[in-house]
Amino acid sequence: MKLEWKQIIPAVLIGCLLGLWAGAWLPTASLRRLRCGGPQTQRLLSSFNQELQLDARQQEAVKAVLESYREKTKSLHRDTAARFLEIRASMRGDVERLLTPEQRKKFQDMQARWDAQHKNWKEASPYH
């Protein structure tokens, strides 16, 4: 069966539209799941229970273990994020010193876009 361009073009367009939709939807769905998926402890416990078929006693014990480590992991994430911001600021300063005034302005615009994007991710994070 020979396909004509009139058949191929709509298929390609539909594929492109589906790709664009998935590219726009998947990141927001991931953020929504992260933000609205409930406490991480409950999600982990559900996964463990599904895979391991924990009895009620085990569920309570595992939940206690997960909750006992929750603050430690949040603290580690905050510390790591703070260190990352320090390193990023230093890197940006080093790069900026190498640029012309025109390039510096464009670089500052780029940084503003990156910072806005980072703010969106940070607001969706359960760790902030």
Contacts in CASP RR format, 6 or more apart in sequence:
PFRMAT RR
TARGET T0000
AUTHOR 0000-0000-0000
METHOD contacts of the structure
MODEL  1
MKLEWKQIIPAVLIGCLLGLWAGAWLPTASLRRLRCGGPQTQRLLSSFNQ
ELQLDARQQEAVKAVLESYREKTKSLHRDTAARFLEIRASMRGDVERLLT
PEQRKKFQDMQARWDAQHKNWKEASPYH
31 120 0 8 1.000
31 121 0 8 1.000
31 124 0 8 1.000
34 124 0 8 1.000
34 125 0 8 1.000
34 126 0 8 1.000
35 124 0 8 1.000
35 126 0 8 1.000
37 43 0 8 1.000
39 126 0 8 1.000
40 70 0 8 1.000
40 126 0 8 1.000
41 63 0 8 1.000
41 66 0 8 1.000
41 67 0 8 1.000
41 70 0 8 1.000
44 66 0 8 1.000
45 59 0 8 1.000
45 62 0 8 1.000
45 63 0 8 1.000
45 66 0 8 1.000
48 54 0 8 1.000
48 62 0 8 1.000
49 59 0 8 1.000
52 58 0 8 1.000
54 62 0 8 1.000
74 127 0 8 1.000
77 125 0 8 1.000
77 127 0 8 1.000
78 127 0 8 1.000
78 128 0 8 1.000
81 127 0 8 1.000
92 107 0 8 1.000
92 111 0 8 1.000
95 107 0 8 1.000
96 104 0 8 1.000
96 107 0 8 1.000
96 108 0 8 1.000
99 107 0 8 1.000
122 128 0 8 1.000
END
